[in-house]
Amino acid sequence: MKKINFLKMKTNATAIANFFVDLAQMNGKELRLIGLIKRVYITQGFTLAIHNRTALDSRFDVVEAWKLGPVIPSIYHSFKHFKTEPITEPSVILVDGLEFLAPILEDENVKDIASSVWRRYINYSDSDMINLLHQKETPWGYCYVEGENRVIPDDFTKLYYTKLLEYENKRN
């Protein structure tokens, strides 16, 4: 296995994705691209709802409505070489043309939400994750147009996850 150095930087989708890759390895779970992307998106949703701020870096990360639900293209492109196989290592970036480094998640608030998302959806398959977010009443459902990869505005995602939290709080 190659040696990977880690990079501390502003929270972004790749750092969150790498955190999920670590959790999957620690828990002996297989994590594939679809499930990874969906978990990062859900983390974004709960971060918007709970902390009223994004977990993503708008310089690199955007959420789009693709055929199989919400997708963060930066995550898709960072991990697509795994295809449908389990992801076995974090994504790395080239820094100053000299060294490959793996972004790490340092924001404790986002880390807490991502950990909660992991526990909540640990046994969900990729199909389950698609079905969860691939519905008409979701932000994806309002934005998806066949043949186009339209941006899902953070406001839609925030509203959806805020309402989800309100519903769950009423149930409990």
N, C-alpha and C positions, 0 to 999 in steps of 0.2 A: 504494500500500500504506500502511495506517495505521501510525503510530508506536506501538511497544509499549515500555513501560517494564517492567523486570524486578524481581521481588520476591524478596528473600532471606527464607526462612522454614524452618521445620522440614520435613524431607523428607516428602513425601506423594505420592500417586498422580499428582496433576496435574503436579508438578515432574518426576517420572519420565517421564510421557507427553510433556511438552514437550521433554525431552531426546531422546526417540525421534523426535519431529517434526523437531528440529534435525538429528539424524543422517540421517534420510531425505532431507532437503533437501541436506545436504552430500554425500551419496552418490548423488544423482540418482535415488532410489528413490521409488516411490509407496507411501504408507502409508495404509491405510484403518482405519476404526474397529475392526473385528474384530481385525485384526492388531495394532493398537496396544494394545487391552485385553489380549490374550493375552501380548504381550511384557512389559507391566507386571506381569502376574500371575507370569510366569516369573521376572522380576527379584525379585519378592517371595519366591518359592520358594527361589531360590538364596541370597538374603540371609538368610533364616531358617536355611537349612542351613549356610552358611559362617560367618556372624557371630552366629548364635543371637539374632537380634533382627529385628524387623519393619522393612521399608522404608516402611511406610505409616503414616499418622497416624490412629489409631483414632477421633479426633473426627470425621473426615470419610469415612474409607475403610473399606470392608468388602468381602470377596470373597464372592460368592454363586454358587450353582450354578443357572445358567439353561439353557434348552433347548440352546443352542449351546456350552455349556461354562462355565468360570469367567468371571464378569463382575465388574468393579469399578464399581458404579453411578455413583460420582462421575465416573469417566472417561467412561462411556457418556453421561451427561447433559451433560458439558462439551463433548463433541465430536459429539453426535448430529446437530447441524445440518448436518454434512457428508454425512449419509446414507451412501450407498455410494461417494461420490466421494473422491478423494485428499484427505487433510488438508493444508492449505496454510499454516496458521499455528497458533501455540500457543494454548492456552486462557488466558484472563485471568480475574481475579477483581476485584471491586469492593472497594476498601479505603477504609474510613471514609466510604463514600458519596461519595467525591471523585474517585477515580482508578482506572482499570483497569490492573492490573499482571499480568504473566505470572510465575507461580512458576517458579523455576529450581532445578535440582538441584545442591546444593553438597556433599553428603556424598560424599567421594571413594571410600569403600568401595562405596557403592551405585552410584555413577557407573561404577566399574570393572566391577561385575557387569552393569549395563545395557549397557555397551559390549561386553562378552563375549556377552551375549544377542543383541545386534544382529548381531555378526559370525556367530554360530552360526546364526541364523535369518534372515539377510538375504535369502535367496532363497526363503523359504517364502511361499506364497500364503496368503490368508485361509483357504481350504479346508484347506490343509496344517496351519495353526495350530489350526483347529477339530479336525481329526482327531487331532492330537498330544495334545490335552488332553481330548478327548471320548471317553474309554474307561472301561470298567468298573473297571479297576485304578487309576485316578487318584483324587485327592481329589474331583474332580467326580463320578466314578462312585459313590462311597460316599455322597455327599450329595444327589445330584439326585433330586427327586421331581417328576414331571410336574405342571405347573400351579402349582408353588410355586417361589419364589426363596429357597432355604435358604442360610444362611451356611455357608461352608466354613471350618471352624476352622483357625487357623494351625498347630496341632499336626499335622493331617492333611497340610497342605502341607509343613511342615518335614520330617516323616518321609519323605514321597515324594521330595523333592529330596535328602535325606540319602542315601537308598537309591540314587538315581540316581547321585550322585557316587561312592558306594562301588562301584557296578557299573562305572562308567567307569574308576575308578582300577585295578580288578582287570584290566580289559581292556587297559590301557596298561601 
